């Protein structure tokens, strides 16, 4: 039987997360949250780079003017092309760290947080603009995770992992309303984690403790499952030429006998057609 996935980068990331295609450089960005590591991978050459961060990192996204925006434990920071770092929004909260983040069609960063103990209500989802203005959009979150938008930008998909739901909101002018459930993940399939939306408007969701990535239609129907040889599947994103390859991050944290490939970066060549992702306008 042909296996649909390949190992793009064999690694032992403690908590691999946040794959993001950087179209300007032709590289995939991904992170190890608890390892405080920012990775890049160039699929054309196989070249990889590693940068350590001074604190736990929840997400990394390209900036429109070059450089990167980082969702860090104590807030959101900017990394300039020359390597200089500065805080955009500094808000340390004891016991809390950054988690997943996404850039909206208007260039704003939607950044999630969670408590280290994953206490209900301890996390948030905030919207940040390039001038550093931050607005808390959701304030009753446990583990803020995957966030993404429909191709027309009128819907926002969101995961708060312990709910085992993939939710959808109406989205307009940086505001969300009308929260409802698009799909529920059964207990035996694990917890929803990171997500990405493809050009057909379908939502791909990584399953923590579920060894898989699922694709849901805009109507909430499950129409594809990609199984992986590791239990902790964390996030997914399209990249490569034509945005046709699905990259998937994984983790090994908490596993007493982790599989050999746990913590590696996987790729599913030709999985579909991704959407071009906007860069952060800051």
QUIUR-V505449 format. One record per pair of residues at least 24 apart in sequence whose C-alpha atoms are under 6 Angstrom apart, sorted by the first residue. I is the first residue (numbers start at 1). J is the second residue. D is the distance in whole Angstrom. If there is no record, write none. Layout:
BEGIN
{{I J D} {I J D}}
END
This chain:
BEGIN
{{4 268 6} {5 267 6} {5 268 4} {6 266 6} {6 267 5} {7 266 5} {8 265 6} {8 266 5} {8 267 6} {9 264 6} {9 265 5} {10 264 5} {11 263 6} {11 264 4} {12 263 4} {12 264 6} {13 251 6} {13 263 4} {14 251 5} {14 252 5} {14 253 5} {15 251 4} {16 249 5} {16 250 5} {16 251 5} {16 263 6} {17 234 6} {17 235 6} {17 249 5} {18 59 6} {19 237 6} {21 239 5} {33 57 5} {33 58 6} {58 98 5} {58 99 4} {58 100 5} {59 100 5} {59 101 6} {62 279 5} {63 279 5} {63 280 5} {64 279 5} {64 280 6} {64 281 5} {71 98 6} {72 98 5} {73 97 4} {73 98 5} {88 132 5} {89 132 6} {100 145 5} {102 147 6} {107 280 5} {107 281 5} {112 144 5} {113 144 6} {114 142 6} {114 143 5} {118 142 6} {130 281 5} {130 282 4} {145 193 6} {145 194 6} {146 193 6} {146 194 4} {146 195 5} {150 201 6} {151 201 6} {161 191 6} {161 192 5} {161 193 6} {164 191 5} {164 192 6} {182 220 5} {183 220 5} {193 234 6} {194 234 6} {194 235 4} {195 235 6} {195 236 6} {196 237 6} {198 273 6} {198 274 4} {198 275 5} {199 273 6} {199 274 5} {199 275 5} {206 233 6} {206 234 5} {206 235 5} {207 233 5} {208 232 5} {208 233 5} {208 234 6} {230 262 5} {238 274 5} {243 273 6} {243 274 5} {244 270 5} {244 272 5} {244 273 5} {245 269 4} {245 270 5} {245 271 6} {246 271 6}}
END
